[in-house]
Amino acid sequence: MNWFILVVAGLFEIGWAIGLKYTEGFTRFWPTVATVFSMIVSLGLLGVAMKSLPVGTAYAVWVGVGAVGTAVLGIVLLGEPANFLRLLSLGLIVAGIVGLKLATPA
């Protein structure tokens, strides 16, 4: 269950990272509210997941989910480049996340 909570925390991290772009420097009210909400939920869920998961693993997975998801949405929503090296690098991050999961006891 804590792995599921950790992944959900990572999804909210994606929400606040992408949300930052839409706040336009925290000058737009509703995007700012949604971004701050996502930050709070993301960190709260990370804290819950860390109750039983190793801190280094949990943090790395949280950051990895957020980084990969944010980069993918940057490509899809914001027209950022999707060249081979960038996609390969994202794949390596995913491989690292899977490796950390497999190397950590339930």
BAMIRO-783749 format. One line per field, with one value per residue (C-alpha): residue in three letters; x, y, z. Coordinates in Angstrom, 2 decimals, always signed. Layout:
N
nuro <- (ALA / ...)
px <- (X / ...)
py <- (Y / ...)
pz <- (Z / ...)
//
This chain:
106
nuro <- (MET / ASN / TRP / PHE / ILE / LEU / VAL / VAL / ALA / GLY / LEU / PHE / GLU / ILE / GLY / TRP / ALA / ILE / GLY / LEU / LYS / TYR / THR / GLU / GLY / PHE / THR / ARG / PHE / TRP / PRO / THR / VAL / ALA / THR / VAL / PHE / SER / MET / ILE / VAL / SER / LEU / GLY / LEU / LEU / GLY / VAL / ALA / MET / LYS / SER / LEU / PRO / VAL / GLY / THR / ALA / TYR / ALA / VAL / TRP / VAL / GLY / VAL / GLY / ALA / VAL / GLY / THR / ALA / VAL / LEU / GLY / ILE / VAL / LEU / LEU / GLY / GLU / PRO / ALA / ASN / PHE / LEU / ARG / LEU / LEU / SER / LEU / GLY / LEU / ILE / VAL / ALA / GLY / ILE / VAL / GLY / LEU / LYS / LEU / ALA / THR / PRO / ALA)
px <- (+0.00 / +2.84 / +4.25 / +0.86 / +0.78 / +4.30 / +3.32 / +0.25 / +2.55 / +4.71 / +1.65 / +0.83 / +4.46 / +3.91 / +0.81 / +2.65 / +5.66 / +3.48 / +1.25 / +4.21 / +4.33 / +0.68 / +0.92 / +3.05 / +5.20 / +2.32 / +0.43 / -2.60 / -4.86 / -6.48 / -3.39 / -1.51 / -4.16 / -4.07 / -0.26 / +0.03 / -2.66 / -0.70 / +2.50 / +0.84 / -0.77 / +2.44 / +4.61 / +1.97 / +1.68 / +5.46 / +5.62 / +3.01 / +4.85 / +8.15 / +6.71 / +7.57 / +9.82 / +13.52 / +13.95 / +16.50 / +14.43 / +11.15 / +12.61 / +14.37 / +11.22 / +9.11 / +11.53 / +11.86 / +8.10 / +7.82 / +10.74 / +9.64 / +5.99 / +6.85 / +9.20 / +6.59 / +3.89 / +6.35 / +6.70 / +2.96 / +1.52 / +4.28 / +5.92 / +9.29 / +11.68 / +11.37 / +14.69 / +16.33 / +18.78 / +16.05 / +13.75 / +16.65 / +17.46 / +13.84 / +13.96 / +17.06 / +15.26 / +12.36 / +14.83 / +16.31 / +12.88 / +12.08 / +15.48 / +14.95 / +11.54 / +12.93 / +15.86 / +13.67 / +11.79 / +8.02)
py <- (+0.00 / +2.41 / +1.95 / +2.95 / +5.99 / +6.88 / +6.72 / +8.90 / +11.37 / +11.38 / +12.09 / +15.10 / +16.18 / +16.17 / +18.28 / +20.96 / +20.97 / +21.50 / +23.84 / +26.14 / +26.87 / +27.90 / +30.14 / +32.58 / +33.38 / +32.95 / +35.82 / +33.73 / +32.87 / +29.52 / +27.90 / +29.02 / +27.51 / +24.21 / +24.17 / +24.83 / +22.19 / +19.67 / +20.53 / +19.93 / +16.64 / +15.42 / +16.09 / +14.74 / +11.46 / +11.19 / +11.49 / +8.76 / +6.43 / +7.03 / +5.57 / +2.10 / +2.63 / +3.51 / +7.28 / +7.16 / +4.79 / +6.60 / +10.00 / +8.76 / +7.06 / +10.16 / +12.42 / +9.94 / +9.63 / +13.41 / +14.00 / +11.49 / +12.54 / +16.22 / +15.71 / +13.65 / +16.27 / +18.96 / +17.15 / +16.54 / +19.81 / +22.35 / +21.23 / +20.47 / +18.40 / +14.61 / +13.62 / +10.23 / +11.20 / +12.82 / +9.78 / +7.42 / +9.41 / +9.21 / +5.47 / +5.22 / +7.07 / +4.62 / +1.73 / +3.22 / +3.55 / -0.09 / -1.16 / +0.63 / -1.00 / -4.47 / -3.96 / -2.83 / -5.30 / -4.86)
pz <- (+0.00 / +0.78 / -2.72 / -4.14 / -1.85 / -2.99 / -6.66 / -5.99 / -4.20 / -7.35 / -9.49 / -7.33 / -7.72 / -11.47 / -10.87 / -8.96 / -11.27 / -14.33 / -12.33 / -11.69 / -15.41 / -15.42 / -12.34 / -14.35 / -11.34 / -8.88 / -10.51 / -11.55 / -8.61 / -9.50 / -11.00 / -7.88 / -5.58 / -7.49 / -7.47 / -3.74 / -3.06 / -5.14 / -3.25 / +0.11 / -0.94 / -2.58 / +0.46 / +2.83 / +0.95 / +0.71 / +4.48 / +4.91 / +2.53 / +4.35 / +7.54 / +6.28 / +3.24 / +3.39 / +3.11 / +0.29 / -1.81 / -1.18 / -1.99 / -5.13 / -6.42 / -5.64 / -7.48 / -10.34 / -10.87 / -10.74 / -13.09 / -15.72 / -15.58 / -15.74 / -18.68 / -20.56 / -19.95 / -20.99 / -24.29 / -24.70 / -23.36 / -23.82 / -27.04 / -25.47 / -27.60 / -27.65 / -29.20 / -28.81 / -26.07 / -23.98 / -24.27 / -23.54 / -20.42 / -19.25 / -19.84 / -17.66 / -14.86 / -15.16 / -15.02 / -11.86 / -10.25 / -11.07 / -9.79 / -6.49 / -6.11 / -6.82 / -4.44 / -1.53 / +0.64 / +0.63)
//
